[in-house]
Amino acid sequence: MFEYATASLGRRAQTVAELKRKLRTRVEADEAGERKIATVVARLKEYKFLNDASFAADYARLRQENDKLGRRRVQQGLMQKGVHPELVASTLETAYESVNEEQLARAYIERKRMAQPKDKKEAARTMRRLAAAGFAAPIIFKVLRKWVPDEEALEGLNDQDQP
């Protein structure tokens, strides 16, 4: 069981919740199985192979630097991976304290090679993509207003497509 867990962690960093989910498929579904999982997890933590705080910090840093994702998208990813909400909040506070989200949104647009919107439909599509990337509505509107010279293309977007 320990060998399986270390091999799994060797392939990809995981949270405690993810690893427990994987280990549950390898043990009996009773108290004895849960004790085995707890023992393996405790041993991995003792050897510092498993640490949710360092996983969350690395995950946030990589999503911010490489994928240019906004705060909400990173938060959603960490929550899906089973990181405790308080740890997610503190990690995001640290990771995004010195980040200008407007510049990050512009970097996301550049990374995705998004074309400048020419009409309302394209502006709405761009807005949805930025919202899906985790950027807040005020940041999206600020970026779009500076990027799109034609104000008519942005009219009416305040009411629709807000996350």
Summary of the structure (lengths in Angstrom):
residues: 163
radius of gyration: 20.6
end to end distance: 43.0
largest distance: 65.8
contacts: 468
relative contact order: 0.10
helix: 66%
strand: 0%
